[in-house]
């Protein structure tokens, strides 16, 4: 029975109706169904249903198409006064190109209906493009990704105003904190990811962590079919990226998987402006580089290689999945600048190696029907080395301009450093769900993690070495949730309770008459909870809301520092926040026979205590994480998608957020001069736009062609508190407006795809962070090749 109603055909005409589903029997939303050579057509609604009225009797070809699915053409005969039911099953088209679009289909719709403020990005349409995950997510509504430079540079996420470590990252539900920099959201190729779930504000218990401002979960390919895929791209700044992944399974269930990738870039892009200068040897004048005469980054190369190998069993009576995994990664990069481009380094480097063995076990209906278990345990060994031993001093010409007899660039008169930081970390996670009845499900999640951090430096005196004595942090998370579906599954509700625990042991070196180590023990326990709900008013109107009191525990680096540019904070406290979201999803509404519109609107409110921000000190070279006592604010985001029979698609989204310092008095009872100030160093108005076009049978029959152009806008914002300093001398991160474009071609075999992408078309000077310029115009060519089980075995 279809969940919508329309006026049936009258007089002597007929009509066609049905439901569009995928091979898993899940309804598909937004699929276009047209009668060839007519102006008749429809688009499937949330429940997959469609209807075409007032069809003149006769023989027709029904053409069905949708982004990410293989098109179909079905012959059909229409009879007068008869309604023909034609249900349709569509197969996924993993080779198809597309721009980033949050599509309400299959798993994506199910996740959205749970009531959380969540966007689901299915990546099968964009894997062939030369886009990293950061770039993909930066185009999503309410998301802002800030980077300090080119490929491999540091990054920071903002979701509805919350940023930094308030945002947690997961891969298949497991926190990514312990995988190292190489296997992070910054470096993992999009080709290895099937779906990205972006939770803003309230985060479900089954992700099992202390996310405060939101969470991003990368979901890998969970199918058990055999396949092999490879991609290679080459482009500006001598950038090379290669990825190889595949899976092999025998009839006995024995399964192996491999994911490997390699990235290299010189990152030698042009920079100019404030901080980028040199001193003229003849005149003594300061010469600034300009856009017409820029400098080139010369110590910013980046290289990373990662391999992840899984061996185990799938689809056995005792396990749906059981894998023993080994992950190994190696990363090397130059360090070009300090916190701004006013400090330039010519030989300083950072290296990192990670080894991480782990075990995963998953089983649905374990022991009894309805009991689902998912268990993960892993150990991570990470070693990071900062190499700062040269006696040379450089300027932006890459020229040696002096010598420091003590060695070391970062200290400018300090001493050499060959500092090695070692982390030994343990993480365990258990996720259990039980179907109590048709309409109720109960779940439990527990996560424990601990990190021991040590350091050594052969050039430093013992009392100067960070983490000479081991320092430790440990955190626990436990949560329980109850989910229900009521009123013919129109109402979805999820109520949950969470508990957070944090323990740290931090060594502080103090000097009285001699150096003495003081050990600070810190133990915190907090409770939280909330509810998420949605209601489907009709097939094209979904309303959802979520409320939570949440806690976010300090990370190892926030509490302990990194031994180089971030110092420890023994008195650090967890962040706490009251989060609320209210949103609606409208559409896809038809405008005539050929047009469709989908609109998403979300509002949010945040009341945060003890928010953590990095406070830069010491000439902008050294900093520590400090608690800001109270931040309050609200915001709104709008996402509009318009399509013309799936050939043209226009996507517009924008976010405005107003988060302010809400602490009226300081700890001494004095008036807080920062009260009412907008949150410093945080973007508050952002917009994105994209226009896509795709067509089939381009040049060759059964081929596909794709083209897009996109833009991103970020309004200027203050680096520091607006009330501090004179308005004429305040540091501002300027307004950013950039444009990207690209084309792609899928050959008839659908195994071979070629794509060309151009970023920052107009070569604008762009910043995400104060005085840290990002790359200008860049061009990349990407080649993809994939073979599946049918063609291999």
Secondary structure by P-SEA (a helix, b strand, c coil): ccccccccccccccbbbbbbbccccbbbcbbbbbcccccccbbbcccbbbbbccccbbbbbbbbbcccbbbbbbbbbbbccbbbbbbbbbbbcccccccccccccaaaaaaaacccbbbbbbccccccccccaaaaaaacccbbbbbcccccccccccccccccccbbbbccccccccccccccccccccccccbbbbbcccccccccccccccbbbbbcccccccbbbbbbbbbccbbbbbbbbbcccccccbbbbbbbbbbbbcccccccccccccccccccbbbbbccccccccccbbbbbbbbbbbbbccccccccbbbbbbbbbbbbbbbcccccccccccccbbbbbbbbbbbbbbbcccccccbbbbbbbbbbbbbbbbbccccccccccccccccccccccccccbbbbbbbbbbbbbbbbbbbbbccccccccbbbbbbbbbbbbbccccccccccccccccbbbbbbbbcccccccccccbbbbbbbbbbbbbbbbbbbbbcccbbbbbbbbbbbbcccccccccccccccccccccccccccccccccccccccbbbbcbbbbbbbbbbbbbcccccccccccbbbbbbbbbbbbbbcbbbbbbbcccccbbbbbbcccccccbbbbbbbbbccccbbbbbbbbbbbbcccccccccccccccccccccccccbbbbbbbbbbbcccccccbbbbbbcbbbbbccccccccccccccccccccbbbbbbcbbbbbcccccbbbbbbbccccccccccccccccccbbbbbbbbbbbcccccc
